[in-house]
Amino acid sequence: MQTQGKFAKLAVLVIMGSLGLSLSTLAAAESDAAQAIRASGANVPTNIPGVYTYAEPPKEFNPVTAADVELATYGFPPRPDKQANPDGYAVWERVVKAAKIHWNGELKPLPTHGRERIPAGSSPMSQAAQSQASGPLQVATINTSGVVLTNKQLKWSDVNSFDAVYATFSVPTPALPYGITCSPPGSYGVGAEEYSLVGIDGLFVGDGVEGANPAFEAGLAGGVYELSGCGQGDAAALAVFGYFWPGYSGQRYAAFNPNIGDVFFADVFATGPNNAYVYLSDLTTYTAAEYAVSTPGLIGQNVAWMVSRSCCDNPNLYGTFQLANTASVFFDNGYAGTANETAQGKFTHYPGSQATSTRILTMTDDKGDQSIETVTQGSAGNEGLHALSFTTVNCAYSGGCTP
């Protein structure tokens, strides 16, 4: 496929850690029996070792009225409690009703990097530790913008670990910054890219929790990857998921192709440190894909809603790839949950959190001297709590960033 061939030629980072359906709402009260069936039901091998999918449900299958064990058998997100979580149930119902086409094609491995973390001691990262009186901590990074919820877990807990995160979001149009062309060829000769993701772990693990070198470590994420080619209007998107584990050198995979402008849903949830699931759905084309992923070492220390670009092996100042100009990307229905909450069908975590444990990430250019992707969160009301607005700014929007 020509479009996927383009992606295969680019070194891509599905930022894990940071780099959906928070089954905080969607991970409702799934029983141990249903969890066991969910694990055993993922018995259809993909072309990727360690990644499995589910059998396609019969044509007459109705996920809205199906029993919980039937939902688990076919990889649907767990049903939230309709009375306890009416908003979460409404999102879940819309998502499962839209799963008309269960995509089970060949996964395309995306190229990996030799070192997928922010370089230690890089000048932009020195901005990370700021004085904080109250509210979220503002953090500057060179390849991610978004909201990260953190806790103090150092190992997986069936009570306090974050085990689910999700959101719906628009699939933006990736483009080059205004005024940038490919003639003569320059730093944008290979195009520009952008990820819209939700994920468990991968950000601020270990010494990065409060330190000046936030590291992108072990984690699992899913969402959409957009690429703008050398020519304006030469754009494409891929549904992606992936994970990075120390020693594994990073792995991420491309599934089906959403259309630019579609509404997409991504859900990452786990039932323990070694078992996690990704549910990807294009709500516009009614296409969905479900995967069980072996995860050697989830902690549940953080969850994130983010926009990112690849790092760190490109031959420029810090190895980052050019951020696509998407103008704006909108996330909605953002929820996350901890293991004890999702077991009860509750959700109390969201991207509008104003807790001091929350991190607001702003992406900078490679030099760290200007913002290139910002995120705006609210703090009250349904949209304020559960929606985010990402904006491409400064040289990534109108001038072209130089190393």
C-alpha positions as CSV (number, residue, x, y, z in Angstrom):
1,M,0.0,0.0,0.0
2,Q,1.6,3.3,-1.1
3,T,0.5,5.3,1.9
4,Q,1.7,2.8,4.4
5,G,4.9,2.5,2.4
6,K,5.6,6.2,3.2
7,F,5.1,5.5,6.9
8,A,7.4,2.6,6.8
9,K,10.2,4.9,5.6
10,L,9.9,7.3,8.5
11,A,11.4,6.7,11.9
12,V,8.4,7.1,14.1
13,L,7.9,7.4,17.8
14,V,4.6,6.3,19.4
15,I,5.6,8.1,22.5
16,M,4.8,5.7,25.1
17,G,4.9,6.9,28.0
18,S,3.1,8.7,28.2
19,L,4.5,6.6,25.1
20,G,-9.0,4.6,24.9
21,L,-11.8,4.0,26.8
22,S,-10.7,4.8,30.4
23,L,-12.4,2.1,31.4
24,S,-12.7,4.0,34.4
25,T,-16.0,4.5,32.9
26,L,-15.6,1.7,30.5
27,A,-13.8,-0.6,32.6
28,A,-16.8,-0.8,34.7
29,A,-17.1,-3.6,37.1
30,E,-15.8,-6.4,35.0
31,S,-15.7,-9.6,37.0
32,D,-12.7,-11.8,37.4
33,A,-14.5,-14.4,35.2
34,A,-15.0,-11.8,32.4
35,Q,-11.4,-10.7,32.7
36,A,-10.3,-14.3,32.3
37,I,-12.5,-14.7,29.2
38,R,-11.1,-11.4,27.8
39,A,-7.6,-12.8,28.2
40,S,-8.5,-16.3,26.7
41,G,-10.6,-14.8,24.0
42,A,-7.6,-13.0,22.6
43,N,-6.5,-16.1,20.8
44,V,-6.3,-14.9,17.2
45,P,-2.7,-14.4,16.4
46,T,-1.6,-11.4,14.4
47,N,1.6,-11.2,12.3
48,I,3.3,-9.6,15.3
49,P,4.5,-12.0,18.1
50,G,2.9,-11.2,21.4
51,V,0.0,-9.3,19.9
52,Y,-3.3,-11.0,19.6
53,T,-6.8,-10.0,18.4
54,Y,-10.3,-11.5,18.8
55,A,-12.7,-13.5,16.6
56,E,-15.2,-11.4,14.8
57,P,-18.6,-11.5,16.4
58,P,-21.6,-13.0,14.6
59,K,-23.6,-10.6,12.4
60,E,-26.6,-10.7,14.8
61,F,-24.4,-9.8,17.8
62,N,-25.6,-6.8,19.7
63,P,-23.0,-5.4,22.1
64,V,-25.5,-3.1,23.9
65,T,-27.6,-6.1,25.1
66,A,-24.8,-8.7,25.2
67,A,-23.7,-10.2,28.5
68,D,-20.4,-9.0,30.0
69,V,-18.7,-12.3,29.2
70,E,-19.8,-12.0,25.6
71,L,-18.3,-8.5,25.4
72,A,-15.1,-9.9,26.7
73,T,-15.1,-12.8,24.3
74,Y,-15.0,-10.4,21.3
75,G,-12.7,-7.8,22.8
76,F,-15.3,-5.0,23.3
77,P,-14.6,-2.5,26.1
78,P,-16.3,-3.5,29.4
79,R,-19.8,-2.0,30.0
80,P,-20.0,0.8,32.6
81,D,-22.8,1.0,35.1
82,K,-25.6,2.8,33.5
83,Q,-27.0,4.3,36.7
84,A,-23.6,5.1,38.4
85,N,-22.0,6.4,35.3
86,P,-24.6,7.6,32.8
87,D,-22.1,9.8,30.9
88,G,-19.6,7.0,30.6
89,Y,-22.3,4.6,29.6
90,A,-23.5,7.0,26.8
91,V,-19.9,7.1,25.4
92,W,-19.6,3.3,25.6
93,E,-22.9,2.8,23.9
94,R,-21.9,5.1,21.0
95,V,-18.6,3.4,20.6
96,V,-19.8,-0.2,20.6
97,K,-22.7,0.6,18.2
98,A,-20.1,2.1,15.8
99,A,-18.1,-1.1,15.6
100,K,-19.6,-2.5,12.4
101,I,-16.4,-3.4,10.7
102,H,-13.9,-5.4,12.8
103,W,-10.6,-4.8,11.1
104,N,-8.2,-7.8,11.3
105,G,-5.7,-7.0,8.6
106,E,-1.9,-7.2,8.8
107,L,-0.2,-4.9,11.2
108,K,2.6,-2.8,9.8
109,P,5.6,-2.4,12.2
110,L,6.8,1.2,12.2
111,P,10.5,1.8,12.3
112,T,12.1,1.9,15.7
113,H,14.7,4.2,17.1
114,G,17.9,3.3,18.9
115,R,17.2,5.5,21.8
116,E,13.7,6.7,22.4
117,R,13.9,9.2,25.3
118,I,14.7,12.8,25.7
119,P,18.6,13.0,25.8
120,A,19.9,13.4,29.3
121,G,21.1,16.9,30.1
122,S,19.5,18.5,27.0
123,S,18.9,22.2,27.6
124,P,15.1,22.1,27.0
125,M,14.6,19.5,29.6
126,S,16.3,21.7,32.2
127,Q,13.1,23.7,32.3
128,A,11.1,20.7,33.6
129,A,11.5,21.3,37.4
130,Q,9.8,24.5,38.1
131,S,8.7,26.1,41.4
132,Q,5.1,25.1,42.1
133,A,2.9,26.7,44.7
134,S,-0.4,24.9,43.8
135,G,-2.1,23.3,40.9
136,P,-0.6,21.4,38.0
137,L,3.2,21.6,37.3
138,Q,4.1,23.2,34.0
139,V,6.7,21.2,32.0
140,A,8.5,21.9,28.8
141,T,9.5,19.0,26.6
142,I,10.8,18.9,23.0
143,N,8.5,16.3,21.7
144,T,5.2,16.2,23.7
145,S,2.3,18.5,24.6
146,G,-0.5,17.3,26.8
147,V,-1.9,16.5,30.2
148,V,-0.4,13.8,32.5
149,L,-1.9,12.5,35.7
150,T,0.7,11.0,38.1
151,N,0.8,9.0,41.3
152,K,3.6,7.6,43.5
153,Q,3.4,4.0,42.4
154,L,6.7,2.2,41.9
155,K,5.2,-1.1,41.1
156,W,1.7,-2.3,39.9
157,S,-1.1,-2.1,42.5
158,D,-4.5,-3.7,42.0
159,V,-5.9,-0.8,44.1
160,N,-4.0,2.4,43.2
161,S,-2.4,1.9,39.8
162,F,-3.9,3.8,36.8
163,D,-5.3,1.0,34.7
164,A,-7.3,2.8,32.0
165,V,-7.4,5.9,29.9
166,Y,-9.5,7.0,26.8
167,A,-10.7,9.8,24.7
168,T,-12.4,10.7,21.4
169,F,-10.6,13.2,19.2
170,S,-10.6,14.7,15.7
171,V,-8.2,13.4,13.1
172,P,-6.5,16.6,12.0
173,T,-5.1,17.6,8.6
174,P,-1.3,17.6,8.9
175,A,0.5,20.2,6.9
176,L,3.8,22.0,6.7
177,P,4.1,25.4,8.5
178,Y,2.6,28.2,6.4
179,G,5.2,29.6,4.0
180,I,7.3,26.4,4.0
181,T,7.8,24.6,0.7
182,C,9.9,21.7,-0.5
183,S,11.8,23.8,-3.1
184,P,14.6,24.0,-2.5
185,P,14.7,20.9,-0.3
186,G,15.3,21.7,3.3
187,S,14.5,20.3,6.7
188,Y,11.0,19.6,5.7
189,G,12.0,17.5,2.7
190,V,10.8,14.3,4.4
191,G,7.5,15.9,5.6
192,A,6.2,16.5,9.1
193,E,4.3,14.3,11.6
194,E,2.0,14.3,14.6
195,Y,0.6,11.8,17.0
196,S,-2.7,12.1,18.9
197,L,-2.5,9.5,21.7
198,V,-3.7,8.3,25.1
199,G,-1.5,6.1,27.2
200,I,-0.6,4.4,30.4
201,D,2.9,4.9,31.8
202,G,6.0,6.1,29.8
203,L,6.3,9.6,31.2
204,F,8.1,10.7,34.4
205,V,9.1,7.2,35.5
206,G,11.7,6.8,38.2
207,D,13.9,9.8,38.7
208,G,11.8,11.8,36.2
209,V,8.8,12.1,38.6
210,E,10.0,15.4,39.9
211,G,13.4,15.7,38.4
212,A,14.8,17.9,35.6
213,N,15.1,15.0,33.1
214,P,11.6,13.6,32.6
215,A,12.2,10.3,30.8
216,F,10.0,8.4,28.3
217,E,10.2,4.9,29.7
218,A,8.0,1.7,29.7
219,G,4.5,2.4,28.6
220,L,1.6,1.5,26.2
221,A,-0.3,4.0,24.0
222,G,-2.8,4.1,21.2
223,G,-4.3,6.6,18.8
224,V,-3.6,8.2,15.4
225,Y,-0.5,9.1,13.5
226,E,-0.7,11.8,10.8
227,L,1.9,12.5,8.2
228,S,2.3,15.4,5.8
229,G,4.5,14.6,2.8
230,C,6.8,17.0,1.1
231,G,3.9,18.5,-0.8
232,Q,1.1,20.6,0.8
233,G,-2.0,18.5,0.8
234,D,-0.1,15.2,0.7
235,A,-1.4,13.9,4.0
236,A,-2.4,10.6,5.4
237,A,-3.3,9.0,8.8
238,L,-2.9,5.6,10.5
239,A,-4.5,4.1,13.6
240,V,-1.5,3.1,15.7
241,F,-0.6,1.5,19.0
242,G,2.7,0.6,20.5
243,Y,4.9,0.3,23.5
244,F,8.5,0.9,24.6
245,W,10.2,-1.3,27.2
246,P,13.8,-0.8,28.3
247,G,15.8,-3.4,26.3
248,Y,13.1,-3.8,23.6
249,S,14.1,-0.8,21.6
250,G,10.5,0.2,21.2
251,Q,7.7,-1.3,19.1
252,R,4.7,0.3,17.5
253,Y,2.3,-0.9,14.9
254,A,0.0,0.6,12.3
255,A,-3.5,-0.9,11.7
256,F,-6.2,0.6,9.5
257,N,-6.3,4.1,7.8
258,P,-8.7,6.6,9.3
259,N,-9.7,9.5,7.0
260,I,-8.6,13.0,7.7
261,G,-11.4,14.7,9.5
262,D,-12.9,11.5,11.1
263,V,-13.8,11.2,14.8
264,F,-11.6,8.6,16.4
265,F,-11.7,6.8,19.8
266,A,-8.7,5.3,21.5
267,D,-8.8,3.2,24.7
268,V,-5.9,1.7,26.6
269,F,-6.6,-0.4,29.7
270,A,-4.8,-3.1,31.7
271,T,-5.7,-5.9,34.1
272,G,-2.3,-6.2,35.6
273,P,1.4,-5.4,34.9
274,N,1.7,-7.9,32.1
275,N,-1.7,-7.8,30.4
276,A,-3.0,-4.8,28.6
277,Y,-5.5,-4.0,25.8
278,V,-5.9,-1.4,23.1
279,Y,-9.2,-0.6,21.4
280,L,-9.1,1.7,18.4
281,S,-12.2,2.8,16.6
282,D,-13.0,5.2,13.8
283,L,-16.5,6.4,14.8
284,T,-17.0,7.9,11.3
285,T,-16.3,4.8,9.2
286,Y,-17.5,2.3,11.8
287,T,-14.2,0.5,11.8
288,A,-12.7,-0.9,15.0
289,A,-9.7,-3.1,16.0
290,E,-9.0,-4.8,19.3
291,Y,-5.7,-6.1,20.6
292,A,-4.3,-7.8,23.6
293,V,-0.7,-6.9,24.3
294,S,1.8,-8.6,26.5
295,T,3.3,-5.8,28.6
296,P,6.4,-6.8,30.7
297,G,6.2,-4.4,33.5
298,L,3.4,-1.8,33.7
299,I,3.4,0.3,36.8
300,G,0.3,2.4,36.4
301,Q,2.2,5.4,37.6
302,N,0.7,7.8,35.0
303,V,-1.9,8.3,32.3
304,A,-1.8,10.9,29.5
305,W,-3.7,12.6,26.7
306,M,-1.1,14.0,24.3
307,V,0.1,15.3,21.0
308,S,3.7,14.3,20.1
309,R,6.4,14.0,17.5
310,S,9.1,11.4,17.1
311,C,12.4,11.7,19.0
312,C,15.5,11.2,19.2
313,D,17.5,9.8,16.2
314,N,16.9,12.3,13.5
315,P,20.2,14.1,12.6
316,N,19.4,17.5,14.1
317,L,20.1,19.2,17.4
318,Y,18.1,16.7,19.6
319,G,17.1,14.2,17.0
320,T,13.4,15.2,16.8
321,F,11.3,15.0,13.7
322,Q,9.4,17.9,12.3
323,L,6.0,18.6,14.0
324,A,3.2,18.8,11.5
325,N,1.1,22.0,11.5
326,T,-2.4,20.7,12.5
327,A,-3.6,24.1,13.6
328,S,-5.9,22.6,16.2
329,V,-6.7,19.1,17.6
330,F,-9.6,18.6,19.9
331,F,-9.9,15.8,22.5
332,D,-13.2,15.1,24.2
333,N,-14.7,12.5,26.6
334,G,-11.3,12.1,28.3
335,Y,-11.4,9.9,31.4
336,A,-9.0,7.7,33.3
337,G,-9.3,5.5,36.3
338,T,-7.4,3.5,38.9
339,A,-7.8,-0.2,39.5
340,N,-10.0,0.0,42.5
341,E,-12.3,2.5,40.8
342,T,-12.7,0.6,37.5
343,A,-13.6,-2.5,39.5
344,Q,-16.6,-0.6,40.8
345,G,-17.6,1.0,37.5
346,K,-16.5,4.5,38.7
347,F,-14.3,7.2,37.2
348,T,-12.9,10.1,39.0
349,H,-9.9,11.1,36.9
350,Y,-9.9,13.4,33.9
351,P,-7.7,15.8,31.9
352,G,-9.1,18.9,33.6
353,S,-7.5,17.9,36.9
354,Q,-6.0,20.8,38.8
355,A,-4.1,18.6,41.3
356,T,-0.5,19.2,42.1
357,S,0.3,15.7,40.8
358,T,-0.9,16.8,37.3
359,R,1.6,17.8,34.7
360,I,0.8,20.2,31.8
361,L,3.3,19.5,29.0
362,T,4.2,22.2,26.4
363,M,6.2,21.1,23.3
364,T,9.1,23.4,22.4
365,D,11.2,23.7,19.3
366,D,14.6,21.8,19.3
367,K,16.4,24.7,21.0
368,G,13.8,25.1,23.7
369,D,13.4,28.8,23.1
370,Q,9.8,28.8,21.8
371,S,6.6,26.8,22.2
372,I,5.4,24.9,19.1
373,E,2.4,22.9,20.5
374,T,0.3,24.0,23.5
375,V,-2.6,22.5,25.3
376,T,-5.5,24.2,27.0
377,Q,-7.4,22.5,29.7
378,G,-10.5,23.5,31.7
379,S,-11.3,22.9,35.3
380,A,-15.1,22.9,35.6
381,G,-18.2,21.7,33.7
382,N,-18.4,18.7,31.4
383,E,-16.2,20.1,28.7
384,G,-13.8,21.8,31.1
385,L,-13.2,18.5,32.9
386,H,-13.1,16.1,29.9
387,A,-12.0,18.1,26.8
388,L,-8.6,19.5,25.7
389,S,-7.6,21.8,22.9
390,F,-4.2,21.5,21.3
391,T,-2.8,24.3,19.2
392,T,0.2,24.5,16.8
393,V,1.9,27.8,17.4
394,N,5.0,29.9,16.5
395,C,7.5,28.5,14.1
396,A,5.7,25.2,13.7
397,Y,2.6,27.1,12.6
398,S,3.8,30.0,10.5
399,G,7.5,30.2,10.1
400,G,9.3,26.9,10.0
401,C,11.5,25.8,12.9
402,T,15.3,25.6,12.4
403,P,17.7,23.4,14.5
